[in-house]
């Protein structure tokens, strides 16, 4: 007879999570690093009670904003290269829908997080309960249906026994290299408290290790043949390289073949910036070293990248009409993009196998040496724009230079939205794999501090540095208080350009008037005079406003010795960005306008569009 144990659905869920394990560097670890929770009437009685009973095995962390707590969970998973993860639970209603933006972020970036929003009563007897969204024509709908398009797997638990197949399916998605992304289990609040006789086998310890899928023989042969014919090959390394633990394999592959590497936002730090074959960032925010090779390349080995528009220059970057793209990816959806030759496999397995099959072959020496020369030229240009000056309002690039000089490569740097991702992608000199933590798949303003909190939770021994603008800070800063409460020290560099400077520059570039982006150009009676130093101090942080690049470097040196989160504020120029490097990005300009500037921008836009490769 099957042995059972009587538990509530919520108790069964938490006990199950405690028994999921992984192994990293030979060390057994819990797969789930904990649960972020903001309790409300949809989860406090059921799931809250269950989490309390396992609080020593499965820590519960209290946040200040539901979106932010999921960002923290995502940051934790990203810092662990998807090998470990966290869950997040909210009440029914606004607590749940606050998590939807973060779910979309995880979906776009292919990162695992388990979302456990409270839901309506399965019995429907108390309907409509507080915060319930009612669809006039569909009695099965709740606010949690918003999660469906941004979840890799969605389920609504309306009976306690349903949690068994739902959790098994959830684990399959969360730990699958190809399917990986957010899972939402909407937990009806009455069902959380209902009991069921669960099989004891459901709670047996289980290990989840990353699947290392090898290449198909025919796809592999085609890829090898294409590479051997190439005279101007280029590797594009995406986040999949890091998630597969393939940095060493990439290094060995390019050193054996002489093929230069360009990095996406997600793939930056695949190789150290100092490696002579690392050309750095590619695409709209790319270096001149990488982009000039991309324009000429006759073969592109796209490793673990989904080839989004910032990587491809809106598909206007690759000028060689005879080029071949090889999509080396665990996900066929990505491997097949733009008529690529698919090589569906794990990045580590694929790179190791390719190196073996290409033994004795290398790219033409002239191509490799030209790439190295281009990198040296770029390094000079980058050094010039990041050098310290006495400008009254420094550029973002100069602030990046100051942070790099003061803290070096031995930090984890986190950023997300606005102008900084472009400057960081080009200019930050990443060291160890994972030391560059950019969220630019969904470009979510407000990710920065919360995501860094998750990264620090994952790597408490590392110095985690956050770089963000005043716009992102004002959107979501509450987890400064959480970082202080948890003793997870962050160093936060806040660049205050008094508005949304990045979008203001884009508005100007497309012929638009300065309108509604910088605070001075928005409708106002009185311009805000925000004291970010005092605000950060009120959340418990050490804070300082600095007046110059030199002062910033000194303050950063001091911040390394501080005992808690430190916020350093510096005013920057909203109109200056790095002109070196980069590539065109498709942002549609109106066909007709009363503004001469818009009409001129439209002409330039139409000229650039001619360089796009439709269906390529």
C-alpha positions as CSV (number, residue, x, y, z in Angstrom):
1,X,0.0,0.0,0.0
2,X,1.2,3.5,-0.9
3,X,2.4,5.4,2.2
4,X,0.8,8.8,2.5
5,X,1.1,11.9,4.7
6,X,-1.8,14.3,5.3
7,X,-0.9,17.9,4.5
8,X,-2.5,21.1,3.2
9,X,-1.8,21.9,-0.4
10,X,0.5,24.8,0.7
11,X,2.4,22.5,3.2
12,X,2.9,19.9,0.4
13,X,4.2,22.6,-1.9
14,X,6.8,24.0,0.6
15,X,7.9,20.5,1.7
16,X,8.4,19.6,-2.0
17,X,10.5,22.7,-2.7
18,X,12.7,21.8,0.3
19,X,13.6,18.4,-1.2
20,X,14.8,19.7,-4.7
21,X,18.5,19.7,-4.9
22,X,21.4,20.5,-7.3
23,X,25.1,20.0,-7.3
24,X,27.6,22.8,-8.2
25,X,31.4,22.2,-8.2
26,X,30.8,18.9,-6.4
27,X,28.8,20.5,-3.6
28,X,25.2,19.5,-2.8
29,X,23.0,22.6,-2.6
30,X,19.2,23.2,-2.3
31,X,17.9,24.1,-5.7
32,X,15.7,26.8,-4.3
33,X,17.6,29.5,-2.4
34,X,14.4,30.7,-0.7
35,X,11.1,32.4,-1.2
36,X,10.4,36.1,-1.5
37,X,7.1,36.9,0.1
38,X,4.7,39.8,0.6
39,X,1.7,38.4,2.4
40,X,-1.9,39.4,2.0
41,X,-5.3,37.9,2.3
42,X,-4.6,35.6,-0.7
43,X,-1.5,33.8,0.8
44,X,-0.9,34.7,4.4
45,X,-3.1,32.0,6.0
46,X,-2.3,29.1,3.7
47,X,1.1,29.5,2.2
48,X,2.3,31.8,5.0
49,X,1.6,29.1,7.6
50,X,3.4,26.5,5.4
51,X,6.4,28.7,4.9
52,X,6.8,29.3,8.6
53,X,7.0,25.5,9.2
54,X,10.0,25.2,6.9
55,X,11.6,28.5,7.5
56,X,15.0,26.9,8.5
57,X,15.2,24.8,5.3
58,X,13.6,27.2,2.9
59,X,14.2,30.8,4.0
60,X,11.5,33.4,3.5
61,X,12.6,36.9,2.6
62,X,10.3,39.9,3.0
63,X,10.5,42.6,0.3
64,X,8.9,46.0,-0.1
65,X,7.5,45.6,-3.6
66,X,6.2,42.6,-5.4
67,X,7.8,43.4,-8.7
68,X,11.1,44.0,-6.9
69,X,11.1,40.8,-5.0
70,X,10.7,38.9,-8.3
71,X,13.6,40.9,-9.8
72,X,15.6,39.8,-6.8
73,X,14.7,36.2,-7.4
74,X,15.7,36.6,-11.1
75,X,19.0,38.3,-10.2
76,X,19.7,35.3,-7.9
77,X,19.1,32.8,-10.7
78,X,21.1,34.8,-13.2
79,X,24.1,35.1,-10.9
80,X,23.9,31.3,-10.5
81,X,23.8,30.8,-14.3
82,X,20.3,29.2,-13.8
83,X,21.7,26.4,-11.6
84,X,19.8,27.7,-8.6
85,X,16.6,29.7,-8.3
86,X,14.0,31.2,-6.0
87,X,10.2,31.4,-5.7
88,X,8.0,34.5,-5.0
89,X,4.6,34.7,-3.6
90,X,2.0,37.5,-3.4
91,X,-1.6,38.0,-2.4
92,X,-4.5,38.0,-4.8
93,X,-5.0,41.3,-6.8
94,X,-2.4,44.1,-7.1
95,X,0.2,42.0,-5.3
96,X,-0.1,39.4,-8.1
97,X,-0.3,41.7,-11.0
98,X,2.7,43.7,-9.7
99,X,4.7,40.5,-10.5
100,X,3.7,40.4,-14.2
101,X,6.4,42.8,-15.4
102,X,9.1,40.8,-13.7
103,X,7.6,37.6,-15.1
104,X,8.0,39.1,-18.6
105,X,11.6,40.0,-17.8
106,X,12.3,36.4,-16.9
107,X,10.5,35.1,-19.9
108,X,12.5,37.3,-22.3
109,X,15.8,36.5,-20.7
110,X,15.1,32.8,-20.3
111,X,15.6,32.8,-16.6
112,X,13.9,30.5,-14.0
113,X,11.6,31.8,-11.3
114,X,8.6,30.1,-9.6
115,X,5.7,32.5,-9.1
116,X,3.1,31.6,-6.6
117,X,0.4,34.3,-6.6
118,X,-2.7,33.9,-4.5
119,X,-5.9,33.4,-6.5
120,X,-9.7,33.5,-6.1
121,X,-11.7,30.9,-4.1
122,X,-12.0,27.7,-6.1
123,X,-15.4,27.1,-4.5
124,X,-16.6,30.6,-5.7
125,X,-18.9,30.7,-2.7
126,X,-17.6,34.1,-1.4
127,X,-17.4,35.6,-4.9
128,X,-16.5,38.4,-5.5
129,X,-13.8,38.4,-2.9
130,X,-11.7,41.5,-2.1
131,X,-9.5,42.4,-5.1
132,X,-11.2,39.9,-7.4
133,X,-11.3,40.8,-11.1
134,X,-14.5,39.6,-12.7
135,X,-14.9,38.8,-16.4
136,X,-18.6,39.2,-17.3
137,X,-18.4,36.5,-19.9
138,X,-16.0,34.0,-18.4
139,X,-16.3,32.7,-14.8
140,X,-12.9,31.0,-14.9
141,X,-10.9,34.2,-15.4
142,X,-8.9,35.9,-12.6
143,X,-6.3,38.6,-12.6
144,X,-3.7,35.8,-12.7
145,X,-4.6,35.1,-16.3
146,X,-2.3,38.1,-17.0
147,X,0.6,35.7,-16.3
148,X,-0.3,33.3,-19.1
149,X,1.6,35.0,-22.0
150,X,4.7,35.7,-19.8
151,X,5.0,32.2,-18.3
152,X,6.7,29.2,-19.8
153,X,4.2,27.1,-17.9
154,X,1.0,28.3,-16.2
155,X,-1.4,26.3,-14.0
156,X,-4.2,27.2,-11.6
157,X,-4.5,24.9,-8.6
158,X,-8.2,24.4,-7.9
159,X,-7.9,21.0,-6.0
160,X,-5.2,20.1,-3.5
161,X,-4.1,17.0,-5.4
162,X,-3.4,19.1,-8.6
163,X,-0.2,20.4,-7.0
164,X,1.5,17.0,-7.6
165,X,1.5,17.0,-11.4
166,X,1.8,20.8,-11.5
167,X,5.0,20.8,-9.5
168,X,6.5,18.0,-11.5
169,X,5.8,19.9,-14.7
170,X,7.1,23.1,-13.2
171,X,10.4,21.5,-12.3
172,X,10.8,20.2,-15.8
173,X,10.4,23.7,-17.2
174,X,12.5,25.5,-14.6
175,X,15.5,23.2,-15.1
176,X,15.3,22.6,-18.8
177,X,18.0,24.6,-20.7
178,X,15.7,25.0,-23.7
179,X,12.4,25.7,-22.0
180,X,13.7,27.6,-19.1
181,X,11.7,30.6,-17.9
182,X,9.1,31.7,-15.4
183,X,6.5,29.2,-14.1
184,X,3.3,30.5,-12.5
185,X,1.2,28.3,-10.2
186,X,-1.9,30.4,-9.3
187,X,-2.9,29.1,-5.9
188,X,-6.6,29.4,-5.1
189,X,-6.7,30.7,-1.5
190,X,-9.2,28.2,-0.2
191,X,-7.3,25.3,-1.8
192,X,-4.0,26.4,-0.1
193,X,-5.6,25.4,3.2
194,X,-7.3,22.2,2.1
195,X,-5.7,18.8,3.1
196,X,-5.0,15.8,1.0
197,X,-3.2,12.4,1.6
198,X,-0.1,13.0,-0.4
199,X,2.2,10.0,-1.3
200,X,5.4,10.1,0.7
201,X,7.3,9.4,-2.5
202,X,6.3,12.9,-3.7
203,X,8.7,14.3,-1.1
204,X,11.7,12.2,-1.8
205,X,14.9,14.1,-2.4
206,X,15.6,14.7,-6.1
207,X,18.6,16.2,-7.9
208,X,18.3,18.5,-10.9
209,X,21.4,18.8,-13.1
210,X,21.7,20.7,-16.3
211,X,21.0,18.6,-19.4
212,X,24.0,18.6,-21.8
213,X,22.5,17.8,-25.2
214,X,24.9,16.9,-27.9
215,X,24.6,17.9,-31.6
216,X,22.8,16.0,-34.3
217,X,25.3,14.3,-36.5
218,X,24.0,15.8,-39.8
219,X,23.7,19.3,-38.4
220,X,27.1,19.0,-36.9
221,X,28.7,17.9,-40.2
222,X,27.0,20.8,-42.0
223,X,28.3,23.3,-39.4
224,X,31.9,22.0,-39.6
225,X,31.9,22.1,-43.4
226,X,30.6,25.7,-43.4
227,X,33.3,26.8,-40.9
228,X,36.0,25.2,-42.9
229,X,35.0,27.2,-46.0
230,X,34.9,30.5,-44.1
231,X,37.5,33.2,-44.8
232,X,36.1,35.8,-42.4
233,X,34.4,34.0,-39.5
234,X,33.0,35.6,-36.3
235,X,31.6,34.1,-33.2
236,X,28.7,35.9,-31.4
237,X,28.6,34.8,-27.8
238,X,25.3,35.2,-26.0
239,X,24.0,34.4,-22.5
240,X,23.7,30.7,-23.4
241,X,27.5,30.5,-23.3
242,X,27.5,31.5,-19.7
243,X,24.5,29.4,-18.7
244,X,26.1,26.4,-20.2
245,X,29.4,27.0,-18.3
246,X,31.1,27.2,-21.7
247,X,33.5,30.1,-21.2
248,X,36.6,27.9,-21.0
249,X,35.4,26.0,-24.0
250,X,34.9,29.2,-25.9
251,X,38.3,30.4,-25.0
252,X,39.9,27.1,-26.2
253,X,37.9,27.1,-29.4
254,X,38.8,30.7,-30.5
255,X,42.5,30.2,-29.5
256,X,42.6,27.0,-31.6
257,X,40.9,28.5,-34.6
258,X,41.8,32.2,-34.5
259,X,38.1,33.2,-34.8
260,X,37.4,36.5,-33.1
261,X,34.5,36.8,-30.7
262,X,31.8,39.5,-30.2
263,X,29.5,39.6,-27.2
264,X,25.8,40.4,-26.7
265,X,24.6,42.1,-23.6
266,X,23.7,38.7,-22.1
267,X,27.0,37.2,-23.2
268,X,29.3,39.9,-22.1
269,X,32.0,38.4,-19.8
270,X,32.0,35.1,-21.8
271,X,35.7,36.0,-22.3
272,X,37.7,38.5,-20.2
273,X,37.7,41.9,-21.9
274,X,41.5,41.6,-21.9
275,X,41.5,38.6,-24.2
276,X,43.0,39.6,-27.6
277,X,40.3,37.8,-29.5
278,X,37.5,39.4,-27.6
279,X,36.2,42.3,-29.7
280,X,33.7,43.3,-27.1
281,X,30.1,44.4,-27.6
282,X,28.3,43.9,-30.9
283,X,25.5,45.8,-32.6
284,X,23.7,49.0,-31.8
285,X,25.7,49.4,-28.6
286,X,28.8,47.7,-30.1
287,X,32.5,48.5,-30.4
288,X,34.0,49.5,-33.6
289,X,36.2,46.4,-33.3
290,X,33.3,44.0,-33.3
291,X,31.0,45.8,-35.7
292,X,33.5,46.3,-38.5
293,X,34.1,42.5,-38.5
294,X,30.4,41.8,-38.4
295,X,29.9,43.9,-41.5
296,X,32.4,41.8,-43.4
297,X,31.9,38.3,-41.9
298,X,31.1,35.5,-44.2
299,X,30.3,33.1,-41.4
300,X,28.7,33.9,-38.1
301,X,28.7,31.3,-35.3
302,X,25.9,32.5,-33.1
303,X,26.3,30.7,-29.7
304,X,23.5,30.9,-27.2
305,X,22.0,34.1,-28.5
306,X,18.5,34.9,-29.6
307,X,19.8,37.5,-32.1
308,X,17.6,40.4,-31.0
309,X,17.7,43.7,-32.8
310,X,20.3,45.4,-30.7
311,X,22.7,42.5,-31.6
312,X,22.0,42.6,-35.3
313,X,21.6,46.3,-35.8
314,X,18.0,45.6,-36.7
315,X,19.3,43.2,-39.3
316,X,21.3,45.9,-41.1
317,X,24.7,45.1,-39.5
318,X,25.7,42.0,-41.5
319,X,26.6,43.4,-45.0
320,X,28.1,40.3,-46.6
321,X,25.4,38.9,-48.8
322,X,27.2,35.5,-49.0
323,X,27.3,35.0,-45.3
324,X,26.2,31.9,-43.5
325,X,24.8,31.9,-39.9
326,X,25.1,28.9,-37.7
327,X,22.7,28.9,-34.8
328,X,24.3,26.9,-32.0
329,X,21.6,26.9,-29.4
330,X,19.7,24.5,-27.1
331,X,16.4,26.0,-28.2
332,X,15.5,25.2,-31.9
333,X,13.3,28.4,-32.0
334,X,16.6,30.4,-31.6
335,X,18.8,28.1,-33.6
336,X,16.7,28.5,-36.7
337,X,16.3,32.2,-36.8
338,X,17.0,34.0,-40.0
339,X,17.6,30.9,-42.1
340,X,20.5,29.9,-40.0
341,X,22.1,26.4,-40.2
342,X,20.8,25.0,-36.9
343,X,23.1,23.3,-34.5
344,X,20.8,22.4,-31.7
345,X,22.9,21.4,-28.7
346,X,24.4,22.6,-25.4
347,X,26.9,25.4,-25.9
348,X,29.6,23.5,-24.0
349,X,29.1,20.3,-25.9
350,X,28.9,22.1,-29.2
351,X,32.1,24.2,-28.8
352,X,34.1,21.2,-27.5
353,X,33.0,19.0,-30.4
354,X,33.6,21.8,-33.0
355,X,37.1,22.3,-31.7
356,X,37.8,18.6,-32.1
357,X,36.4,18.4,-35.6
358,X,38.3,21.5,-36.7
359,X,41.6,20.3,-35.4
360,X,44.3,21.7,-37.7
361,X,42.0,24.3,-39.3
362,X,42.2,28.0,-38.4
363,X,40.9,31.3,-39.8
364,X,43.2,33.1,-42.2
365,X,46.0,34.8,-40.2
366,X,45.3,38.1,-41.9
367,X,41.7,38.1,-40.6
368,X,42.7,37.3,-37.1
369,X,45.5,39.9,-37.0
370,X,43.2,42.5,-38.5
371,X,40.7,41.8,-35.7
372,X,43.4,42.2,-33.0
373,X,44.5,45.5,-34.6
374,X,40.9,46.7,-34.6
375,X,40.6,45.8,-30.9
376,X,43.7,47.9,-30.1
377,X,42.3,50.8,-31.9
378,X,39.0,50.5,-30.0
379,X,40.8,50.3,-26.7
380,X,42.4,53.7,-27.4
381,X,39.1,55.2,-28.3
382,X,37.4,53.8,-25.2
383,X,40.2,55.0,-22.9
384,X,39.8,58.5,-24.3
385,X,36.0,58.7,-23.6
386,X,36.3,57.2,-20.1
387,X,39.2,59.3,-19.0
388,X,38.6,61.7,-16.1
389,X,38.0,65.4,-16.9
390,X,37.1,68.5,-15.0
391,X,33.8,68.9,-16.8
392,X,31.0,70.5,-14.7
393,X,28.7,67.7,-15.7
394,X,30.6,64.5,-16.6
395,X,29.3,62.0,-19.2
396,X,28.1,58.5,-18.4
397,X,31.3,57.1,-20.0
398,X,33.4,59.2,-17.6
399,X,31.5,57.8,-14.6
400,X,32.0,54.3,-15.9
401,X,35.7,55.0,-16.2
402,X,35.8,56.2,-12.6
403,X,34.0,53.1,-11.3
404,X,36.3,50.8,-13.3
405,X,39.4,52.6,-12.0
406,X,38.3,52.6,-8.4
407,X,36.9,49.1,-8.2
408,X,38.6,47.2,-11.0
409,X,37.5,44.0,-12.6
410,X,36.9,42.1,-9.4
411,X,33.3,43.2,-8.9
412,X,29.9,42.2,-10.2
413,X,28.3,45.2,-11.9
414,X,24.6,45.4,-12.4
415,X,22.6,47.6,-14.7
416,X,19.4,47.5,-16.8
417,X,17.7,50.4,-18.6
418,X,18.2,53.9,-20.0
419,X,21.5,55.1,-21.5
420,X,23.8,53.1,-19.2
421,X,23.3,49.7,-20.9
422,X,24.7,51.1,-24.2
423,X,27.7,52.7,-22.5
424,X,28.3,49.8,-20.3
425,X,28.1,47.2,-23.1
426,X,30.8,49.2,-25.1
427,X,33.0,50.4,-22.3
428,X,32.9,48.2,-19.2
429,X,35.9,45.8,-19.0
430,X,34.5,42.6,-17.7
431,X,36.7,40.0,-16.0
432,X,35.3,36.7,-14.7
433,X,32.3,35.1,-16.3
434,X,29.1,36.5,-14.7
435,X,30.8,39.7,-13.4
436,X,28.8,41.7,-15.9
437,X,25.1,41.5,-15.0
438,X,23.0,43.4,-17.5
439,X,19.3,43.1,-17.9
440,X,18.7,44.4,-21.5
441,X,16.4,41.7,-22.9
442,X,13.3,43.5,-21.4
443,X,15.2,46.7,-20.5
444,X,13.3,47.0,-17.2
445,X,13.7,50.3,-15.4
446,X,13.7,49.5,-11.7
447,X,15.4,46.1,-12.1
448,X,18.8,47.4,-11.0
449,X,18.7,47.6,-7.2
450,X,16.4,44.6,-6.7
451,X,18.3,42.5,-9.2
452,X,21.6,43.4,-7.6
453,X,20.1,42.4,-4.2
454,X,19.4,38.9,-5.7
455,X,22.9,38.7,-7.1
456,X,24.4,39.6,-3.7
457,X,22.3,37.0,-2.1
458,X,23.7,34.5,-4.6
459,X,27.3,35.8,-4.2
460,X,27.6,37.3,-0.7
461,X,31.4,37.3,-0.9
462,X,31.4,39.5,-4.1
463,X,31.4,43.3,-4.2
464,X,28.2,44.0,-6.1
465,X,28.0,47.4,-7.8
466,X,24.8,48.9,-9.2
467,X,24.8,51.6,-11.8
468,X,21.5,53.4,-12.6
469,X,20.0,56.7,-13.6
470,X,17.6,58.9,-11.6
471,X,14.7,57.7,-13.6
472,X,15.2,54.0,-12.7
473,X,15.9,55.0,-9.1
474,X,12.7,56.9,-8.7
475,X,10.7,54.0,-10.3
476,X,11.9,51.3,-7.8
477,X,14.3,52.0,-4.9
478,X,12.6,50.3,-2.0
479,X,14.9,47.3,-1.9
480,X,17.7,49.5,-0.6
481,X,15.9,49.1,2.7
482,X,15.7,45.3,2.2
483,X,19.4,45.2,1.5
484,X,20.2,47.0,4.7
485,X,17.7,44.8,6.7
486,X,19.3,41.6,5.3
487,X,22.9,42.8,5.7
488,X,23.5,42.5,2.0
489,X,25.7,45.4,1.1
490,X,25.5,47.0,-2.3
491,X,27.5,49.9,-3.8
492,X,25.0,52.0,-5.8
493,X,26.2,54.7,-8.2
494,X,23.3,57.0,-9.1
495,X,23.8,59.1,-12.2
496,X,21.4,62.1,-12.0
497,X,20.7,63.7,-15.4
498,X,17.4,65.1,-14.2
499,X,15.1,63.0,-16.3
500,X,15.0,60.3,-18.9
501,X,18.1,61.4,-20.7
502,X,18.5,58.4,-23.0
503,X,15.0,58.7,-24.5
504,X,15.4,62.4,-24.7
505,X,18.4,61.8,-27.0
506,X,16.5,59.3,-29.0
507,X,13.6,61.8,-29.3
508,X,16.1,64.4,-30.7
509,X,17.7,61.9,-33.0
510,X,14.3,61.2,-34.6
511,X,13.5,64.8,-35.1
512,X,11.3,65.2,-32.1
513,X,11.1,68.3,-29.9
514,X,12.5,68.0,-26.4
515,X,9.2,67.0,-24.8
516,X,8.2,65.1,-21.6
517,X,11.5,63.3,-21.0
518,X,13.8,65.7,-19.1
519,X,12.1,67.2,-16.1
520,X,12.6,70.7,-17.4
521,X,10.7,69.7,-20.6
522,X,7.8,68.0,-18.8
523,X,4.6,69.9,-17.7
524,X,5.4,71.5,-14.3
525,X,4.7,74.4,-12.0
526,X,7.9,73.8,-10.0
527,X,10.9,71.8,-11.0
528,X,11.6,68.9,-8.6
529,X,14.7,69.3,-6.5
530,X,15.2,65.7,-5.4
531,X,17.8,65.1,-2.7
532,X,18.7,61.6,-3.5
533,X,21.4,61.5,-0.7
534,X,18.8,62.2,2.0
535,X,16.3,59.8,0.4
536,X,18.8,56.9,0.4
537,X,19.8,57.8,4.0
538,X,16.2,57.6,5.0
539,X,16.1,54.0,3.7
540,X,19.1,53.1,5.9
541,X,22.0,53.4,3.5
542,X,25.2,55.4,3.7
543,X,24.9,58.1,1.1
544,X,27.0,60.9,-0.4
545,X,26.6,63.3,-3.2
546,X,29.9,63.9,-5.1
547,X,30.8,66.9,-7.2
548,X,33.4,65.5,-9.6
549,X,34.9,62.3,-11.1
550,X,37.8,62.6,-8.7
551,X,35.5,62.8,-5.7
552,X,33.6,59.8,-7.0
553,X,36.7,57.7,-7.2
554,X,37.6,58.6,-3.6
555,X,34.0,57.9,-2.4
556,X,34.1,54.5,-4.2
557,X,37.3,53.6,-2.4
558,X,35.6,54.5,0.9
559,X,32.5,52.6,-0.1
560,X,34.5,49.3,-0.3
561,X,35.1,49.6,3.5
562,X,31.6,50.6,4.5
563,X,29.5,48.1,6.5
564,X,26.3,48.5,4.6
565,X,24.7,49.6,1.3
566,X,26.2,52.8,0.0
567,X,24.6,55.2,-2.5
568,X,26.8,57.7,-4.3
569,X,25.1,60.4,-6.3
570,X,26.7,62.4,-9.2
571,X,25.0,64.8,-11.6
572,X,25.7,64.0,-15.3
573,X,25.2,65.6,-18.7
574,X,21.9,64.3,-20.2
575,X,22.9,65.2,-23.8
576,X,26.3,63.4,-24.1
577,X,26.7,59.8,-25.2
578,X,29.7,58.0,-26.7
579,X,29.8,58.5,-30.4
580,X,32.5,55.9,-31.0
581,X,31.3,52.5,-32.1
582,X,27.6,51.7,-32.3
583,X,25.3,50.9,-35.2
584,X,21.9,52.0,-36.6
585,X,18.8,50.9,-34.7
586,X,15.4,50.8,-36.4
587,X,13.2,53.3,-34.6
588,X,10.3,54.3,-36.9
589,X,10.1,58.0,-37.7
590,X,6.8,59.5,-38.8
591,X,6.3,59.7,-42.6
592,X,4.7,63.2,-42.4
593,X,5.1,65.9,-39.8
594,X,4.8,69.6,-39.4
595,X,8.4,69.6,-38.0
596,X,11.2,70.1,-40.5
597,X,13.5,68.1,-38.2
598,X,11.2,65.1,-38.3
599,X,10.9,65.2,-42.1
600,X,14.7,65.3,-42.4
601,X,15.0,62.4,-39.9
602,X,12.5,60.4,-42.0
603,X,14.7,60.8,-45.1
604,X,17.7,59.6,-43.1
605,X,15.6,56.7,-41.7
606,X,14.5,55.6,-45.2
607,X,18.1,55.5,-46.3
608,X,19.2,53.4,-43.4
609,X,16.3,51.0,-44.0
610,X,17.7,50.1,-47.4
611,X,20.5,48.3,-45.5
612,X,18.1,45.9,-43.8
613,X,18.0,42.3,-45.0
614,X,14.4,41.3,-45.2
615,X,14.0,37.6,-44.4
616,X,17.8,37.2,-43.9
